[in-house]
Every structure is written in C-alpha cells, then in structure tokens.
Amino acid sequence: MFRPGSMPVLDLPDGGLAGVVAWYSISHTPVDRLPALFAEFARVPAPGGQLLPALQVGDEPLRPDRPSLDFRRRRPDHMAGLLEQAGFSVRARLDRAPDLAEGESTHLVFLIAARAAG
C-alpha cells in the first residue's frame, strides 16, 4: 500500500510500515532540515524496514524556469551519513548517468537503507 503524507510529520504509527519511498522528494528539503526528516523516516518503518531515497547528485541547486521551485542536489556520501545518524544502515547504492537522449543532464543516485533491527 502506498499512502501520501507530509514528510516532516507523517501521520503514521511508530514501526507501522515495511518501508518508505522518497522518490526525489528530499530534493526540495533544505539541508538543515534533513536530519529531522530522516529521523521521521526512521520512526515509521518496522525494525529492518527499508528506505528508498532517490536524489540528484551535485552541489549547486537546479532552478528551472518552470515550475517555480528549487531542486537541491545532494552528495550521496553526505546523505548516507545523515541516514546513518538517523538509525539507518545503507545497504546499497545505484549510480545512474544522465540519459542524454531523453534530455537529462543530472547524475542520479538511489540508496537503499534499512532501519536498525530491534
């Protein structure tokens, strides 16, 4: 079951999920709010539950002409460190080069992290 929610304050019980998918959604969260966000992500999965965040790689924000919002690019090692501080163990990382034929210009990374058991 997939259920949308407000990431910083998920209306879900502690340990009630098998996992959390954050598909490019952390790209709009300021870096100083990520530790609290990842702590919330760590609260809702059951022990051993999975987290799948996807992120654009880089240091500079991307500001497209439309829509009017910023995409904050991230450094995967920094994100992995923040996830570990929140109680996750990063189990896998997939790096994906931009698909230039499709007009993509950004390197992408997908992390798979598990909440500590117990």
Biopython code that builds the backbone (N, CA, C, O; Angstrom):
import numpy as np
from Bio.PDB.StructureBuilder import StructureBuilder

atoms = [
    (1, "MET", "N", (0.840, -1.171, 0.000)),
    (1, "MET", "CA", (0.000, 0.000, 0.000)),
    (1, "MET", "C", (0.889, 1.239, 0.000)),
    (1, "MET", "O", (1.855, 1.321, 0.759)),
    (2, "PHE", "N", (0.564, 2.179, -0.837)),
    (2, "PHE", "CA", (1.245, 3.466, -0.841)),
    (2, "PHE", "C", (0.284, 4.498, -0.289)),
    (2, "PHE", "O", (-0.913, 4.478, -0.577)),
    (3, "ARG", "N", (0.832, 5.403, 0.511)),
    (3, "ARG", "CA", (-0.002, 6.430, 1.122)),
    (3, "ARG", "C", (0.777, 7.730, 1.146)),
    (3, "ARG", "O", (1.872, 7.779, 1.707)),
    (4, "PRO", "N", (0.232, 8.796, 0.541)),
    (4, "PRO", "CA", (0.934, 10.076, 0.598)),
    (4, "PRO", "C", (0.827, 10.679, 1.995)),
    (4, "PRO", "O", (-0.073, 10.351, 2.768)),
    (5, "GLY", "N", (1.766, 11.564, 2.292)),
    (5, "GLY", "CA", (1.740, 12.231, 3.583)),
    (5, "GLY", "C", (2.674, 13.419, 3.578)),
    (5, "GLY", "O", (3.392, 13.646, 2.604)),
    (6, "SER", "N", (2.668, 14.172, 4.650)),
    (6, "SER", "CA", (3.585, 15.288, 4.826)),
    (6, "SER", "C", (4.870, 14.731, 5.423)),
    (6, "SER", "O", (4.868, 14.243, 6.554)),
    (7, "MET", "N", (5.946, 14.798, 4.686)),
    (7, "MET", "CA", (7.183, 14.131, 5.105)),
    (7, "MET", "C", (7.669, 14.510, 6.499)),
    (7, "MET", "O", (8.057, 13.616, 7.252)),
    (8, "PRO", "N", (7.671, 15.779, 6.885)),
    (8, "PRO", "CA", (8.235, 16.105, 8.204)),
    (8, "PRO", "C", (7.418, 15.565, 9.380)),
    (8, "PRO", "O", (7.958, 15.353, 10.465)),
    (9, "VAL", "N", (6.124, 15.344, 9.167)),
    (9, "VAL", "CA", (5.259, 14.855, 10.246)),
    (9, "VAL", "C", (4.310, 13.824, 9.642)),
    (9, "VAL", "O", (3.186, 14.150, 9.259)),
    (10, "LEU", "N", (4.766, 12.596, 9.564)),
    (10, "LEU", "CA", (3.949, 11.540, 8.971)),
    (10, "LEU", "C", (2.877, 11.093, 9.956)),
    (10, "LEU", "O", (3.168, 10.812, 11.119)),
    (11, "ASP", "N", (1.653, 11.029, 9.488)),
    (11, "ASP", "CA", (0.524, 10.621, 10.319)),
    (11, "ASP", "C", (0.443, 9.095, 10.318)),
    (11, "ASP", "O", (-0.506, 8.504, 9.802)),
    (12, "LEU", "N", (1.454, 8.483, 10.905)),
    (12, "LEU", "CA", (1.582, 7.029, 10.911)),
    (12, "LEU", "C", (2.131, 6.578, 12.258)),
    (12, "LEU", "O", (2.861, 7.324, 12.912)),
    (13, "PRO", "N", (1.785, 5.361, 12.680)),
    (13, "PRO", "CA", (2.310, 4.870, 13.959)),
    (13, "PRO", "C", (3.785, 4.495, 13.855)),
    (13, "PRO", "O", (4.290, 4.209, 12.769)),
    (14, "ASP", "N", (4.453, 4.499, 14.974)),
    (14, "ASP", "CA", (5.849, 4.052, 15.034)),
    (14, "ASP", "C", (5.940, 2.602, 14.563)),
    (14, "ASP", "O", (5.163, 1.751, 14.994)),
    (15, "GLY", "N", (6.890, 2.332, 13.682)),
    (15, "GLY", "CA", (7.145, 0.965, 13.249)),
    (15, "GLY", "C", (6.019, 0.306, 12.487)),
    (15, "GLY", "O", (5.954, -0.921, 12.423)),
    (16, "GLY", "N", (5.126, 1.095, 11.905)),
    (16, "GLY", "CA", (3.954, 0.528, 11.247)),
    (16, "GLY", "C", (4.102, 0.210, 9.772)),
    (16, "GLY", "O", (3.172, -0.323, 9.167)),
    (17, "LEU", "N", (5.245, 0.521, 9.176)),
    (17, "LEU", "CA", (5.413, 0.318, 7.738)),
    (17, "LEU", "C", (6.525, -0.678, 7.443)),
    (17, "LEU", "O", (7.422, -0.902, 8.255)),
    (18, "ALA", "N", (6.437, -1.264, 6.266)),
    (18, "ALA", "CA", (7.536, -2.108, 5.785)),
    (18, "ALA", "C", (8.649, -1.249, 5.209)),
    (18, "ALA", "O", (9.806, -1.668, 5.180)),
    (19, "GLY", "N", (8.307, -0.048, 4.750)),
    (19, "GLY", "CA", (9.326, 0.818, 4.180)),
    (19, "GLY", "C", (8.788, 2.178, 3.799)),
    (19, "GLY", "O", (7.587, 2.438, 3.881)),
    (20, "VAL", "N", (9.705, 3.048, 3.376)),
    (20, "VAL", "CA", (9.395, 4.414, 2.960)),
    (20, "VAL", "C", (10.068, 4.655, 1.617)),
    (20, "VAL", "O", (11.245, 4.341, 1.442)),
    (21, "VAL", "N", (9.319, 5.215, 0.667)),
    (21, "VAL", "CA", (9.871, 5.608, -0.626)),
    (21, "VAL", "C", (9.882, 7.131, -0.671)),
    (21, "VAL", "O", (8.844, 7.770, -0.498)),
    (22, "ALA", "N", (11.052, 7.707, -0.903)),
    (22, "ALA", "CA", (11.206, 9.164, -1.016)),
    (22, "ALA", "C", (11.814, 9.442, -2.393)),
    (22, "ALA", "O", (13.000, 9.746, -2.517)),
    (23, "TRP", "N", (10.979, 9.332, -3.412)),
    (23, "TRP", "CA", (11.434, 9.389, -4.800)),
    (23, "TRP", "C", (11.607, 10.836, -5.228)),
    (23, "TRP", "O", (10.647, 11.471, -5.665)),
    (24, "TYR", "N", (12.804, 11.360, -5.109)),
    (24, "TYR", "CA", (13.198, 12.736, -5.416)),
    (24, "TYR", "C", (12.535, 13.761, -4.506)),
    (24, "TYR", "O", (12.720, 14.959, -4.718)),
    (25, "SER", "N", (11.787, 13.348, -3.525)),
    (25, "SER", "CA", (11.082, 14.301, -2.673)),
    (25, "SER", "C", (11.999, 15.029, -1.705)),
    (25, "SER", "O", (11.659, 16.127, -1.264)),
    (26, "ILE", "N", (13.152, 14.460, -1.356)),
    (26, "ILE", "CA", (14.061, 15.173, -0.456)),
    (26, "ILE", "C", (14.811, 16.283, -1.183)),
    (26, "ILE", "O", (15.514, 17.073, -0.552)),
    (27, "SER", "N", (14.667, 16.348, -2.506)),
    (27, "SER", "CA", (15.342, 17.385, -3.293)),
    (27, "SER", "C", (14.838, 18.782, -2.968)),
    (27, "SER", "O", (15.506, 19.772, -3.268)),
    (28, "HIS", "N", (13.671, 18.868, -2.362)),
    (28, "HIS", "CA", (13.087, 20.177, -2.062)),
    (28, "HIS", "C", (13.224, 20.540, -0.585)),
    (28, "HIS", "O", (12.690, 21.558, -0.147)),
    (29, "THR", "N", (13.925, 19.728, 0.172)),
    (29, "THR", "CA", (14.093, 19.952, 1.609)),
    (29, "THR", "C", (15.438, 20.618, 1.873)),
    (29, "THR", "O", (16.469, 20.091, 1.455)),
    (30, "PRO", "N", (15.456, 21.759, 2.553)),
    (30, "PRO", "CA", (16.740, 22.388, 2.882)),
    (30, "PRO", "C", (17.623, 21.442, 3.698)),
    (30, "PRO", "O", (17.127, 20.663, 4.512)),
    (31, "VAL", "N", (18.922, 21.518, 3.475)),
    (31, "VAL", "CA", (19.872, 20.583, 4.094)),
    (31, "VAL", "C", (19.798, 20.607, 5.620)),
    (31, "VAL", "O", (19.995, 19.569, 6.251)),
    (32, "ASP", "N", (19.521, 21.753, 6.229)),
    (32, "ASP", "CA", (19.462, 21.814, 7.689)),
    (32, "ASP", "C", (18.236, 21.099, 8.261)),
    (32, "ASP", "O", (18.181, 20.833, 9.461)),
    (33, "ARG", "N", (17.257, 20.786, 7.414)),
    (33, "ARG", "CA", (16.065, 20.061, 7.870)),
    (33, "ARG", "C", (16.152, 18.555, 7.619)),
    (33, "ARG", "O", (15.279, 17.802, 8.051)),
    (34, "LEU", "N", (17.196, 18.117, 6.924)),
    (34, "LEU", "CA", (17.305, 16.699, 6.595)),
    (34, "LEU", "C", (17.468, 15.791, 7.816)),
    (34, "LEU", "O", (16.846, 14.729, 7.839)),
    (35, "PRO", "N", (18.267, 16.140, 8.837)),
    (35, "PRO", "CA", (18.363, 15.233, 9.991)),
    (35, "PRO", "C", (17.004, 14.946, 10.638)),
    (35, "PRO", "O", (16.715, 13.797, 10.971)),
    (36, "ALA", "N", (16.178, 15.959, 10.818)),
    (36, "ALA", "CA", (14.852, 15.746, 11.408)),
    (36, "ALA", "C", (13.964, 14.931, 10.471)),
    (36, "ALA", "O", (13.196, 14.080, 10.921)),
    (37, "LEU", "N", (14.068, 15.191, 9.182)),
    (37, "LEU", "CA", (13.282, 14.440, 8.205)),
    (37, "LEU", "C", (13.671, 12.963, 8.218)),
    (37, "LEU", "O", (12.803, 12.090, 8.208)),
    (38, "PHE", "N", (14.972, 12.685, 8.241)),
    (38, "PHE", "CA", (15.422, 11.298, 8.249)),
    (38, "PHE", "C", (15.069, 10.608, 9.566)),
    (38, "PHE", "O", (14.822, 9.402, 9.585)),
    (39, "ALA", "N", (15.043, 11.357, 10.659)),
    (39, "ALA", "CA", (14.598, 10.781, 11.933)),
    (39, "ALA", "C", (13.123, 10.380, 11.844)),
    (39, "ALA", "O", (12.725, 9.347, 12.382)),
    (40, "GLU", "N", (12.324, 11.190, 11.172)),
    (40, "GLU", "CA", (10.912, 10.844, 10.973)),
    (40, "GLU", "C", (10.787, 9.619, 10.078)),
    (40, "GLU", "O", (9.966, 8.739, 10.336)),
    (41, "PHE", "N", (11.595, 9.561, 9.033)),
    (41, "PHE", "CA", (11.597, 8.380, 8.165)),
    (41, "PHE", "C", (12.009, 7.133, 8.945)),
    (41, "PHE", "O", (11.522, 6.042, 8.651)),
    (42, "ALA", "N", (12.890, 7.272, 9.926)),
    (42, "ALA", "CA", (13.345, 6.130, 10.727)),
    (42, "ALA", "C", (12.300, 5.700, 11.754)),
    (42, "ALA", "O", (12.321, 4.560, 12.219)),
    (43, "ARG", "N", (11.398, 6.591, 12.106)),
    (43, "ARG", "CA", (10.379, 6.293, 13.114)),
    (43, "ARG", "C", (9.313, 5.341, 12.586)),
    (43, "ARG", "O", (8.838, 4.481, 13.327)),
    (44, "VAL", "N", (8.931, 5.477, 11.324)),
    (44, "VAL", "CA", (7.738, 4.784, 10.841)),
    (44, "VAL", "C", (7.951, 3.367, 10.313)),
    (44, "VAL", "O", (7.000, 2.586, 10.354)),
    (45, "PRO", "N", (9.131, 2.978, 9.821)),
    (45, "PRO", "CA", (9.248, 1.572, 9.413)),
    (45, "PRO", "C", (9.502, 0.653, 10.605)),
    (45, "PRO", "O", (10.084, 1.049, 11.614)),
    (46, "ALA", "N", (9.047, -0.578, 10.451)),
    (46, "ALA", "CA", (9.332, -1.608, 11.447)),
    (46, "ALA", "C", (10.832, -1.869, 11.467)),
    (46, "ALA", "O", (11.520, -1.553, 10.496)),
    (47, "PRO", "N", (11.354, -2.437, 12.546)),
    (47, "PRO", "CA", (12.778, -2.794, 12.555)),
    (47, "PRO", "C", (13.126, -3.638, 11.323)),
    (47, "PRO", "O", (12.440, -4.608, 11.005)),
    (48, "GLY", "N", (14.190, -3.252, 10.651)),
    (48, "GLY", "CA", (14.583, -3.901, 9.405)),
    (48, "GLY", "C", (13.874, -3.352, 8.187)),
    (48, "GLY", "O", (14.188, -3.750, 7.065)),
    (49, "GLY", "N", (12.905, -2.429, 8.381)),
    (49, "GLY", "CA", (12.179, -1.820, 7.261)),
    (49, "GLY", "C", (13.114, -1.022, 6.373)),
    (49, "GLY", "O", (14.177, -0.581, 6.810)),
    (50, "GLN", "N", (12.714, -0.840, 5.136)),
    (50, "GLN", "CA", (13.572, -0.232, 4.124)),
    (50, "GLN", "C", (13.210, 1.231, 3.857)),
    (50, "GLN", "O", (12.066, 1.650, 4.032)),
    (51, "LEU", "N", (14.208, 1.983, 3.432)),
    (51, "LEU", "CA", (14.032, 3.349, 2.940)),
    (51, "LEU", "C", (14.674, 3.414, 1.572)),
    (51, "LEU", "O", (15.806, 2.965, 1.393)),
    (52, "LEU", "N", (13.958, 3.974, 0.596)),
    (52, "LEU", "CA", (14.481, 4.143, -0.754)),
    (52, "LEU", "C", (14.402, 5.617, -1.131)),
    (52, "LEU", "O", (13.374, 6.065, -1.638)),
    (53, "PRO", "N", (15.479, 6.389, -0.891)),
    (53, "PRO", "CA", (15.512, 7.772, -1.363)),
    (53, "PRO", "C", (16.224, 7.852, -2.713)),
    (53, "PRO", "O", (17.205, 7.147, -2.951)),
    (54, "ALA", "N", (15.725, 8.709, -3.581)),
    (54, "ALA", "CA", (16.376, 8.993, -4.858)),
    (54, "ALA", "C", (16.795, 10.455, -4.832)),
    (54, "ALA", "O", (16.057, 11.303, -4.330)),
    (55, "LEU", "N", (17.975, 10.757, -5.368)),
    (55, "LEU", "CA", (18.463, 12.131, -5.327)),
    (55, "LEU", "C", (19.283, 12.466, -6.553)),
    (55, "LEU", "O", (19.902, 11.601, -7.173)),
    (56, "GLN", "N", (19.271, 13.752, -6.886)),
    (56, "GLN", "CA", (20.145, 14.273, -7.924)),
    (56, "GLN", "C", (21.474, 14.604, -7.270)),
    (56, "GLN", "O", (21.515, 15.129, -6.157)),
    (57, "VAL", "N", (22.562, 14.292, -7.969)),
    (57, "VAL", "CA", (23.897, 14.476, -7.406)),
    (57, "VAL", "C", (24.454, 15.832, -7.796)),
    (57, "VAL", "O", (24.320, 16.256, -8.944)),
    (58, "GLY", "N", (25.075, 16.509, -6.851)),
    (58, "GLY", "CA", (25.742, 17.768, -7.124)),
    (58, "GLY", "C", (25.759, 18.660, -5.910)),
    (58, "GLY", "O", (25.266, 18.302, -4.841)),
    (59, "ASP", "N", (26.340, 19.836, -6.098)),
    (59, "ASP", "CA", (26.429, 20.814, -5.022)),
    (59, "ASP", "C", (25.553, 22.035, -5.267)),
    (59, "ASP", "O", (25.102, 22.680, -4.321)),
    (60, "GLU", "N", (25.316, 22.347, -6.513)),
    (60, "GLU", "CA", (24.575, 23.554, -6.858)),
    (60, "GLU", "C", (23.098, 23.238, -7.051)),
    (60, "GLU", "O", (22.762, 22.196, -7.614)),
    (61, "PRO", "N", (22.202, 24.127, -6.590)),
    (61, "PRO", "CA", (20.779, 23.896, -6.829)),
    (61, "PRO", "C", (20.445, 24.060, -8.310)),
    (61, "PRO", "O", (21.103, 24.811, -9.030)),
    (62, "LEU", "N", (19.433, 23.361, -8.738)),
    (62, "LEU", "CA", (18.916, 23.488, -10.094)),
    (62, "LEU", "C", (17.670, 24.344, -10.002)),
    (62, "LEU", "O", (16.757, 24.039, -9.234)),
    (63, "ARG", "N", (17.627, 25.411, -10.778)),
    (63, "ARG", "CA", (16.479, 26.320, -10.758)),
    (63, "ARG", "C", (15.875, 26.394, -12.158)),
    (63, "ARG", "O", (16.219, 27.278, -12.943)),
    (64, "PRO", "N", (14.981, 25.473, -12.463)),
    (64, "PRO", "CA", (14.368, 25.511, -13.788)),
    (64, "PRO", "C", (13.438, 26.711, -13.929)),
    (64, "PRO", "O", (12.946, 27.257, -12.942)),
    (65, "ASP", "N", (13.210, 27.107, -15.175)),
    (65, "ASP", "CA", (12.301, 28.227, -15.426)),
    (65, "ASP", "C", (10.888, 27.897, -14.962)),
    (65, "ASP", "O", (10.171, 28.778, -14.487)),
    (66, "ARG", "N", (10.488, 26.655, -15.092)),
    (66, "ARG", "CA", (9.195, 26.205, -14.627)),
    (66, "ARG", "C", (9.341, 24.776, -14.153)),
    (66, "ARG", "O", (10.124, 24.049, -14.765)),
    (67, "PRO", "N", (8.708, 24.337, -13.193)),
    (67, "PRO", "CA", (7.931, 25.128, -12.252)),
    (67, "PRO", "C", (8.831, 25.967, -11.363)),
    (67, "PRO", "O", (10.053, 25.816, -11.381)),
    (68, "SER", "N", (8.234, 26.833, -10.602)),
    (68, "SER", "CA", (8.987, 27.786, -9.809)),
    (68, "SER", "C", (9.355, 27.177, -8.449)),
    (68, "SER", "O", (8.717, 27.456, -7.434)),
    (69, "LEU", "N", (10.384, 26.353, -8.455)),
    (69, "LEU", "CA", (10.907, 25.794, -7.215)),
    (69, "LEU", "C", (12.338, 25.352, -7.451)),
    (69, "LEU", "O", (12.772, 25.188, -8.591)),
    (70, "ASP", "N", (13.055, 25.163, -6.373)),
    (70, "ASP", "CA", (14.454, 24.746, -6.462)),
    (70, "ASP", "C", (14.568, 23.246, -6.221)),
    (70, "ASP", "O", (13.853, 22.679, -5.394)),
    (71, "PHE", "N", (15.464, 22.623, -6.945)),
    (71, "PHE", "CA", (15.844, 21.235, -6.711)),
    (71, "PHE", "C", (17.231, 21.274, -6.102)),
    (71, "PHE", "O", (18.181, 21.721, -6.746)),
    (72, "ARG", "N", (17.357, 20.819, -4.886)),
    (72, "ARG", "CA", (18.658, 20.817, -4.222)),
    (72, "ARG", "C", (19.366, 19.511, -4.525)),
    (72, "ARG", "O", (18.904, 18.430, -4.158)),
    (73, "ARG", "N", (20.473, 19.632, -5.189)),
    (73, "ARG", "CA", (21.272, 18.450, -5.477)),
    (73, "ARG", "C", (22.045, 18.064, -4.225)),
    (73, "ARG", "O", (22.340, 18.915, -3.386)),
    (74, "ARG", "N", (22.369, 16.799, -4.099)),
    (74, "ARG", "CA", (22.981, 16.283, -2.876)),
    (74, "ARG", "C", (24.226, 15.470, -3.187)),
    (74, "ARG", "O", (24.398, 14.969, -4.298)),
    (75, "ARG", "N", (25.076, 15.349, -2.206)),
    (75, "ARG", "CA", (26.236, 14.464, -2.273)),
    (75, "ARG", "C", (25.835, 13.138, -1.610)),
    (75, "ARG", "O", (25.460, 13.126, -0.437)),
    (76, "PRO", "N", (25.909, 12.035, -2.342)),
    (76, "PRO", "CA", (25.455, 10.751, -1.800)),
    (76, "PRO", "C", (26.131, 10.355, -0.486)),
    (76, "PRO", "O", (25.466, 9.829, 0.406)),
    (77, "ASP", "N", (27.421, 10.595, -0.351)),
    (77, "ASP", "CA", (28.102, 10.226, 0.894)),
    (77, "ASP", "C", (27.577, 11.035, 2.076)),
    (77, "ASP", "O", (27.465, 10.513, 3.186)),
    (78, "HIS", "N", (27.256, 12.306, 1.843)),
    (78, "HIS", "CA", (26.678, 13.140, 2.895)),
    (78, "HIS", "C", (25.299, 12.613, 3.282)),
    (78, "HIS", "O", (24.976, 12.529, 4.467)),
    (79, "MET", "N", (24.482, 12.258, 2.282)),
    (79, "MET", "CA", (23.150, 11.726, 2.565)),
    (79, "MET", "C", (23.250, 10.399, 3.315)),
    (79, "MET", "O", (22.477, 10.153, 4.241)),
    (80, "ALA", "N", (24.188, 9.546, 2.925)),
    (80, "ALA", "CA", (24.374, 8.266, 3.620)),
    (80, "ALA", "C", (24.748, 8.505, 5.080)),
    (80, "ALA", "O", (24.260, 7.801, 5.964)),
    (81, "GLY", "N", (25.604, 9.484, 5.341)),
    (81, "GLY", "CA", (25.978, 9.814, 6.712)),
    (81, "GLY", "C", (24.795, 10.289, 7.532)),
    (81, "GLY", "O", (24.642, 9.898, 8.689)),
    (82, "LEU", "N", (23.952, 11.136, 6.938)),
    (82, "LEU", "CA", (22.762, 11.605, 7.650)),
    (82, "LEU", "C", (21.790, 10.462, 7.918)),
    (82, "LEU", "O", (21.176, 10.403, 8.983)),
    (83, "LEU", "N", (21.651, 9.562, 6.960)),
    (83, "LEU", "CA", (20.775, 8.405, 7.168)),
    (83, "LEU", "C", (21.291, 7.530, 8.306)),
    (83, "LEU", "O", (20.509, 7.052, 9.128)),
    (84, "GLU", "N", (22.590, 7.322, 8.355)),
    (84, "GLU", "CA", (23.169, 6.511, 9.430)),
    (84, "GLU", "C", (22.966, 7.172, 10.790)),
    (84, "GLU", "O", (22.707, 6.487, 11.779)),
    (85, "GLN", "N", (23.082, 8.499, 10.846)),
    (85, "GLN", "CA", (22.835, 9.215, 12.101)),
    (85, "GLN", "C", (21.386, 9.056, 12.556)),
    (85, "GLN", "O", (21.098, 9.098, 13.752)),
    (86, "ALA", "N", (20.471, 8.870, 11.593)),
    (86, "ALA", "CA", (19.049, 8.717, 11.913)),
    (86, "ALA", "C", (18.687, 7.275, 12.272)),
    (86, "ALA", "O", (17.534, 6.993, 12.600)),
    (87, "GLY", "N", (19.655, 6.365, 12.215)),
    (87, "GLY", "CA", (19.383, 4.991, 12.604)),
    (87, "GLY", "C", (19.244, 4.006, 11.455)),
    (87, "GLY", "O", (18.819, 2.869, 11.661)),
    (88, "PHE", "N", (19.599, 4.431, 10.246)),
    (88, "PHE", "CA", (19.553, 3.540, 9.090)),
    (88, "PHE", "C", (20.939, 2.979, 8.808)),
    (88, "PHE", "O", (21.953, 3.557, 9.200)),
    (89, "SER", "N", (20.963, 1.861, 8.130)),
    (89, "SER", "CA", (22.192, 1.280, 7.608)),
    (89, "SER", "C", (22.059, 1.249, 6.090)),
    (89, "SER", "O", (21.157, 0.598, 5.564)),
    (90, "VAL", "N", (22.946, 1.944, 5.381)),
    (90, "VAL", "CA", (22.867, 1.968, 3.921)),
    (90, "VAL", "C", (23.341, 0.617, 3.403)),
    (90, "VAL", "O", (24.473, 0.203, 3.655)),
    (91, "ARG", "N", (22.465, -0.061, 2.679)),
    (91, "ARG", "CA", (22.742, -1.411, 2.193)),
    (91, "ARG", "C", (23.180, -1.437, 0.740)),
    (91, "ARG", "O", (23.927, -2.326, 0.332)),
    (92, "ALA", "N", (22.716, -0.457, -0.055)),
    (92, "ALA", "CA", (23.056, -0.466, -1.481)),
    (92, "ALA", "C", (22.982, 0.948, -2.032)),
    (92, "ALA", "O", (22.284, 1.817, -1.511)),
    (93, "ARG", "N", (23.734, 1.141, -3.110)),
    (93, "ARG", "CA", (23.747, 2.431, -3.802)),
    (93, "ARG", "C", (23.826, 2.145, -5.298)),
    (93, "ARG", "O", (24.652, 1.353, -5.752)),
    (94, "LEU", "N", (22.954, 2.801, -6.052)),
    (94, "LEU", "CA", (22.962, 2.687, -7.504)),
    (94, "LEU", "C", (23.214, 4.067, -8.081)),
    (94, "LEU", "O", (22.456, 5.002, -7.820)),
    (95, "ASP", "N", (24.274, 4.199, -8.861)),
    (95, "ASP", "CA", (24.579, 5.452, -9.551)),
    (95, "ASP", "C", (24.083, 5.326, -10.983)),
    (95, "ASP", "O", (24.310, 4.309, -11.638)),
    (96, "ARG", "N", (23.405, 6.361, -11.467)),
    (96, "ARG", "CA", (22.878, 6.346, -12.825)),
    (96, "ARG", "C", (23.315, 7.607, -13.552)),
    (96, "ARG", "O", (23.064, 8.721, -13.093)),
    (97, "ALA", "N", (23.965, 7.421, -14.680)),
    (97, "ALA", "CA", (24.391, 8.552, -15.506)),
    (97, "ALA", "C", (23.162, 9.184, -16.157)),
    (97, "ALA", "O", (22.139, 8.520, -16.324)),
    (98, "PRO", "N", (23.257, 10.461, -16.524)),
    (98, "PRO", "CA", (22.134, 11.100, -17.211)),
    (98, "PRO", "C", (21.839, 10.406, -18.538)),
    (98, "PRO", "O", (22.753, 9.965, -19.235)),
    (99, "ASP", "N", (20.573, 10.316, -18.874)),
    (99, "ASP", "CA", (20.156, 9.791, -20.173)),
    (99, "ASP", "C", (20.059, 10.983, -21.121)),
    (99, "ASP", "O", (19.011, 11.620, -21.234)),
    (100, "LEU", "N", (21.163, 11.272, -21.797)),
    (100, "LEU", "CA", (21.239, 12.459, -22.652)),
    (100, "LEU", "C", (20.222, 12.405, -23.781)),
    (100, "LEU", "O", (19.721, 13.447, -24.204)),
    (101, "ALA", "N", (19.907, 11.213, -24.281)),
    (101, "ALA", "CA", (18.920, 11.077, -25.353)),
    (101, "ALA", "C", (17.532, 11.516, -24.894)),
    (101, "ALA", "O", (16.703, 11.922, -25.708)),
    (102, "GLU", "N", (17.283, 11.434, -23.589)),
    (102, "GLU", "CA", (15.996, 11.851, -23.030)),
    (102, "GLU", "C", (16.038, 13.272, -22.469)),
    (102, "GLU", "O", (15.072, 13.726, -21.856)),
    (103, "GLY", "N", (17.149, 13.972, -22.674)),
    (103, "GLY", "CA", (17.258, 15.351, -22.213)),
    (103, "GLY", "C", (17.662, 15.502, -20.761)),
    (103, "GLY", "O", (17.604, 16.608, -20.223)),
    (104, "GLU", "N", (18.070, 14.422, -20.110)),
    (104, "GLU", "CA", (18.508, 14.518, -18.720)),
    (104, "GLU", "C", (19.932, 15.049, -18.668)),
    (104, "GLU", "O", (20.753, 14.745, -19.534)),
    (105, "SER", "N", (20.212, 15.838, -17.652)),
    (105, "SER", "CA", (21.553, 16.405, -17.519)),
    (105, "SER", "C", (22.172, 16.138, -16.148)),
    (105, "SER", "O", (23.281, 16.596, -15.871)),
    (106, "THR", "N", (21.476, 15.413, -15.303)),
    (106, "THR", "CA", (21.914, 15.245, -13.922)),
    (106, "THR", "C", (22.195, 13.786, -13.593)),
    (106, "THR", "O", (21.414, 12.897, -13.931)),
    (107, "HIS", "N", (23.312, 13.559, -12.935)),
    (107, "HIS", "CA", (23.670, 12.245, -12.392)),
    (107, "HIS", "C", (22.701, 11.946, -11.254)),
    (107, "HIS", "O", (22.410, 12.826, -10.444)),
    (108, "LEU", "N", (22.205, 10.728, -11.187)),
    (108, "LEU", "CA", (21.231, 10.338, -10.175)),
    (108, "LEU", "C", (21.797, 9.233, -9.297)),
    (108, "LEU", "O", (22.616, 8.429, -9.743)),
    (109, "VAL", "N", (21.358, 9.199, -8.054)),
    (109, "VAL", "CA", (21.747, 8.139, -7.131)),
    (109, "VAL", "C", (20.500, 7.664, -6.395)),
    (109, "VAL", "O", (19.647, 8.456, -5.997)),
    (110, "PHE", "N", (20.422, 6.345, -6.227)),
    (110, "PHE", "CA", (19.358, 5.709, -5.467)),
    (110, "PHE", "C", (20.030, 4.947, -4.326)),
    (110, "PHE", "O", (20.945, 4.157, -4.554)),
    (111, "LEU", "N", (19.579, 5.184, -3.121)),
    (111, "LEU", "CA", (20.121, 4.499, -1.950)),
    (111, "LEU", "C", (19.064, 3.544, -1.407)),
    (111, "LEU", "O", (17.869, 3.830, -1.475)),
    (112, "ILE", "N", (19.496, 2.437, -0.882)),
    (112, "ILE", "CA", (18.602, 1.546, -0.146)),
    (112, "ILE", "C", (19.178, 1.433, 1.258)),
    (112, "ILE", "O", (20.313, 0.998, 1.451)),
    (113, "ALA", "N", (18.377, 1.829, 2.222)),
    (113, "ALA", "CA", (18.811, 1.820, 3.617)),
    (113, "ALA", "C", (17.797, 1.036, 4.435)),
    (113, "ALA", "O", (16.614, 0.999, 4.098)),
    (114, "ALA", "N", (18.255, 0.416, 5.499)),
    (114, "ALA", "CA", (17.378, -0.348, 6.384)),
    (114, "ALA", "C", (17.446, 0.229, 7.788)),
    (114, "ALA", "O", (18.510, 0.615, 8.271)),
    (115, "ARG", "N", (16.291, 0.279, 8.428)),
    (115, "ARG", "CA", (16.237, 0.694, 9.825)),
    (115, "ARG", "C", (16.861, -0.403, 10.675)),
    (115, "ARG", "O", (16.671, -1.592, 10.416)),
    (116, "ALA", "N", (17.590, 0.002, 11.669)),
    (116, "ALA", "CA", (18.231, -0.976, 12.555)),
    (116, "ALA", "C", (17.183, -1.899, 13.173)),
    (116, "ALA", "O", (16.108, -1.451, 13.573)),
    (117, "ALA", "N", (17.496, -3.150, 13.245)),
    (117, "ALA", "CA", (16.587, -4.121, 13.858)),
    (117, "ALA", "C", (16.574, -3.934, 15.371)),
    (117, "ALA", "O", (17.586, -3.598, 15.985)),
    (118, "GLY", "N", (15.406, -4.159, 15.947)),
    (118, "GLY", "CA", (15.303, -4.124, 17.404)),
    (118, "GLY", "C", (15.041, -2.793, 17.916)),
    (118, "GLY", "O", (14.928, -2.608, 19.127)),
]
sb = StructureBuilder()
sb.init_structure("model")
sb.init_model(0)
sb.init_chain("A")
sb.init_seg("    ")
for serial, (resi, resn, name, xyz) in enumerate(atoms, 1):
    if name == "N":
        sb.init_residue(resn, " ", resi, " ")
    sb.init_atom(name, np.array(xyz, "f"), 0.0, 1.0, " ", f" {name:<3s}", serial, name[0])
structure = sb.get_structure()
